[in-house]
Amino acid sequence: MDDLSSIRKAVDTLINDLLALGCEVVAVGRGYCITAPEGREATVKVLLAGFGPRDHLLDMFNEALRCRGLVIEI
């Protein structure tokens, strides 16, 4: 994933996959929070590991979640 369009698409896909698993995924402040439903923690952990490092994409995840209205204002 080198180009910005591919990265944005991958972020959107991960968010969709997390939501499909029943996770609560929200932008919080300048970051974001993922809460796995009880009993699905291992599945979520595997999904996130498969995506790879996300720290450098913090702003992109936050923006994508805010655009979807998935935000908690603090």
Backbone hydrogen bonds in HBPLUS format (Angstrom, degrees):
<---DONOR---> <-ACCEPTOR-->    atom                        ^
c    i                          cat <-CA-CA->   ^        H-A-AA   ^      H-
h    n   atom  resd res      DA  || num        DHA   H-A  angle D-A-AA Bond
n    s   type  num  typ     dist DA aas  dist angle  dist       angle   num
A0006-SER N   A0003-ASP O   3.10 MM   3  5.52 119.4  2.49 107.7 121.2     1
A0007-ILE N   A0003-ASP O   3.10 MM   4  6.44 155.7  2.16 152.5 160.1     2
A0008-ARG N   A0004-LEU O   2.91 MM   4  6.14 164.2  1.93 154.1 157.9     3
A0009-LYS N   A0005-SER O   3.01 MM   4  6.17 156.6  2.06 144.4 151.0     4
A0010-ALA N   A0006-SER O   2.94 MM   4  6.14 153.2  2.02 143.5 150.6     5
A0011-VAL N   A0007-ILE O   2.91 MM   4  6.18 156.0  1.97 152.3 158.8     6
A0012-ASP N   A0008-ARG O   2.94 MM   4  6.19 164.7  1.96 151.2 155.0     7
A0013-THR N   A0009-LYS O   2.91 MM   4  6.11 154.6  1.97 145.5 153.0     8
A0014-LEU N   A0010-ALA O   2.91 MM   4  6.14 158.0  1.96 147.4 153.0     9
A0015-ILE N   A0011-VAL O   2.96 MM   4  6.23 164.6  1.98 153.9 158.0    10
A0016-ASN N   A0012-ASP O   2.91 MM   4  6.14 162.0  1.95 148.6 153.7    11
A0017-ASP N   A0013-THR O   2.87 MM   4  6.10 158.7  1.91 150.3 156.2    12
A0018-LEU N   A0014-LEU O   2.87 MM   4  6.10 159.5  1.91 154.9 160.2    13
A0019-LEU N   A0015-ILE O   2.94 MM   4  6.15 163.5  1.97 153.9 158.3    14
A0020-ALA N   A0016-ASN O   2.88 MM   4  6.08 152.3  1.96 146.3 154.4    15
A0021-LEU N   A0017-ASP O   3.10 MM   4  6.36 135.9  2.31 138.9 149.6    16
A0021-LEU N   A0018-LEU O   3.15 MM   3  5.17 130.5  2.41  95.1 108.1    17
A0023-CYS N   A0018-LEU O   3.04 MM   5  5.44 157.8  2.09 155.4 148.8    18
A0022-GLY N   A0019-LEU O   2.92 MM   3  5.06 153.1  2.00 103.9 112.6    19
A0024-GLU N   A0035-THR O   2.93 MM  11  5.09 159.6  1.98 146.5 150.7    20
A0035-THR N   A0024-GLU O   2.83 MM  11  5.09 160.9  1.87 151.7 157.8    21
A0026-VAL N   A0033-CYS O   3.04 MM   7  5.47 158.0  2.09 151.2 157.8    22
A0033-CYS N   A0026-VAL O   2.81 MM   7  5.47 153.5  1.87 157.6 166.7    23
A0027-ALA N   A0070-LEU O   2.82 MM  43  6.20 165.5  1.84 142.4 144.5    24
A0072-ILE N   A0027-ALA O   2.85 MM  45  6.18 161.1  1.89 176.1 177.0    25
A0028-VAL N   A0031-GLY O   3.04 MM   3  5.27 157.1  2.09 111.0 118.3    26
A0031-GLY N   A0028-VAL O   2.83 MM   3  5.27 154.4  1.89 144.1 142.2    27
A0040-ARG N   A0037-PRO O   2.94 MM   3  5.56 160.4  1.98 144.0 145.4    28
A0044-VAL N   A0040-ARG O   2.97 MM   4  6.22 162.8  2.00 160.7 165.8    29
A0045-LYS N   A0041-GLU O   2.89 MM   4  6.08 156.9  1.95 148.3 155.2    30
A0046-VAL N   A0042-ALA O   3.04 MM   4  6.29 155.3  2.10 147.0 152.4    31
A0047-LEU N   A0043-THR O   3.02 MM   4  6.28 160.0  2.06 147.9 153.5    32
A0048-LEU N   A0044-VAL O   2.89 MM   4  6.13 165.0  1.92 157.3 160.6    33
A0049-ALA N   A0045-LYS O   2.94 MM   4  6.08 155.5  2.00 144.5 151.7    34
A0050-GLY N   A0046-VAL O   2.93 MM   4  6.09 151.1  2.01 146.6 154.4    35
A0051-PHE N   A0047-LEU O   3.18 MM   4  6.49 135.8  2.38 139.4 150.5    36
A0051-PHE N   A0048-LEU O   3.19 MM   3  5.16 130.3  2.45  93.6 106.4    37
A0052-GLY N   A0048-LEU O   3.25 MM   4  6.58 149.9  2.35 144.4 151.5    38
A0057-LEU N   A0054-ARG O   2.77 MM   3  5.15 155.9  1.83 117.3 125.7    39
A0058-LEU N   A0055-ASP O   3.38 MM   3  5.49 158.9  2.43 113.9 112.4    40
A0060-MET N   A0057-LEU O   3.00 MM   3  5.20 115.7  2.43 102.7 118.8    41
A0061-PHE N   A0057-LEU O   2.95 MM   4  6.23 160.8  1.98 164.9 170.7    42
A0062-ASN N   A0058-LEU O   2.98 MM   4  6.18 166.0  2.00 153.3 157.6    43
A0063-GLU N   A0059-ASP O   2.91 MM   4  6.07 163.0  1.94 147.8 152.2    44
A0064-ALA N   A0060-MET O   2.96 MM   4  6.11 163.7  1.98 147.8 152.4    45
A0065-LEU N   A0061-PHE O   2.97 MM   4  6.15 160.9  2.01 153.6 158.4    46
A0066-ARG N   A0062-ASN O   2.97 MM   4  6.14 160.1  2.01 150.4 156.3    47
A0067-CYS N   A0063-GLU O   2.94 MM   4  6.15 156.0  2.00 150.6 156.8    48
A0068-ARG N   A0065-LEU O   3.10 MM   3  5.15 132.4  2.34  96.7 109.6    49
A0070-LEU N   A0065-LEU O   2.89 MM   5  5.08 151.3  1.97 158.8 150.0    50
A0069-GLY N   A0066-ARG O   2.95 MM   3  4.94 154.6  2.02 102.6 110.8    51
